[in-house]
Amino acid sequence: MLGSVVVTKSDKREQAIRRNPNNARFDDLDTVLLDYGFSRRNRGTSHFVYIHPLVTDHVNIPYHGAIVKPIYVKKAIAAIDGVITAEREEKGREGRGVSSTSRWRSPPKSKRSLADPIA
């Protein structure tokens, strides 16, 4: 089997969601997001919030039946694409010998304190 590609069940699920966001099931979208490393939070309401350390925005998906509205599916796909892009950038920085935290370092603190008079 030279050159064969193994497609997992998770890959098929993601492809189906991308192909038809109008008919995405909540369980499938939940599984794909969790497979990409998102953590799920639910505080007893019908809304599930997914967060990922590499993406600044969170994904909020309401559960009102098995089918998720296309707008929420598109936001989830955009967040997944953001994770994929961030992971590629992270790999690129590691390959060039750049620290992964150098981009996120906080700016230097001002030497002047709030108690100092303004000159």
Residue pairs with C-beta under 8 A, 6 or more apart in sequence:
10 31
10 32
10 35
13 28
13 31
13 32
14 32
14 35
14 80
16 24
16 28
17 24
17 28
17 29
17 32
17 73
17 77
18 77
21 70
21 73
21 74
21 77
22 70
22 73
23 67
24 67
24 68
24 70
24 73
25 66
25 67
25 68
26 61
26 63
26 65
26 66
26 67
26 68
27 66
29 61
29 68
29 72
29 73
29 76
30 40
30 48
30 61
32 76
32 80
33 40
33 50
33 59
33 76
33 79
33 80
34 40
36 52
36 80
36 83
37 52
37 53
37 54
37 83
38 50
38 51
38 52
38 59
38 79
38 83
39 50
39 51
39 52
40 48
40 49
40 50
41 48
41 49
41 50
41 51
42 48
42 49
46 62
46 63
46 64
47 60
47 61
47 62
47 63
48 60
48 61
48 62
48 63
49 58
49 59
49 60
49 61
50 58
50 59
50 60
50 61
50 76
50 79
51 58
51 59
52 79
52 83
54 82
54 83
54 86
54 87
54 90
55 79
55 82
55 83
55 86
57 79
57 82
59 72
59 75
59 76
59 79
60 72
60 75
61 68
61 72
61 76
62 72
90 100
93 99
93 100
93 103
94 100
